[in-house]
Amino acid sequence: MTQDTSTEYVELNTFLKIKAVAPTGGRAKLAIREGSVKVNGVVETRNRRKLHAGDIIECFGAKYSVNGDVLKKFINT
């Protein structure tokens, strides 16, 4: 049986912590509020923005892709 991945997500601030882009949740939220984070090419200022597989995050000059492995961490916990 295959899981429906269309409803699986991770929040932006959590994603930044998982990828070690920000050392703490507070720093992740600050970077987002400052406008330092883009989601799919658009500046995002919502900390809890839901990210889905395939989304591209840009922060501090680096790009990150949301993939199924990151999402599985939240489905299985």
N, C-alpha and C positions, 0 to 999 in steps of 0.2 A: 504494500500500500504506500502511495506517495503522499507526502505532506503538501498541503497547499501553502506555497511560499508567498502568495499575494498578500496575506495578512500578517506576515512576520516582519518585525521592525526592530530597530534599536534607536534610542534617542541620541541626538547629536552630541550632547555633552558627554554621554557615556561612551560613545564611539571615540571621541577624542582621548578619553582616558585609556581605553582599551589599546589604542594604537600608540600610546605614549607620546602623543602630540602635546598634551598638557600633563604635567606631573600630578596635578590634583584636580578635583572637581571644581573647586573655586577658580582655578586658573583657566580651566576649560570654559566656564561660564563667562569669565571676564573677556576672553578672546572673542567669544561669540558676540557679546554685547558691544564690544569695540568695533565690530564690523570686519574683523580679521579672518572670518570664515565664509567661504562660498560653498553652496550646494548646487551642483549642476550648473555652475557658472554664475549664480546669482547670490549676492551677499545675503546671508541668513543671520538674523538676530534673535531667533527663538531658541532658547536652550534645549527645549524638549522636542524640537522638530523631529518627526518620525522619518528615519532613513530606511529605505528598502534596498534589496539586492539590486546592484547596478548603479546606484547613486554614486556620484563622484564628488569628493570633498576636497577643497583646496584650503590650505592653512599654512601660514609662515613659509610660503614658497614651495610647498610640497603638495602632491596630489595623492589621494587615497581612494580606493574603491571599496564599496560595501559589498561583501560577498556572503555566500551562504554559511561559511564557517563562523563568521562573526555572529550571524543571526542564530545559529544553532546553540550558541552559549546561553542565549536567553530563553530558548524554547525548552531546553533540557534542564533548566534549573528550577 
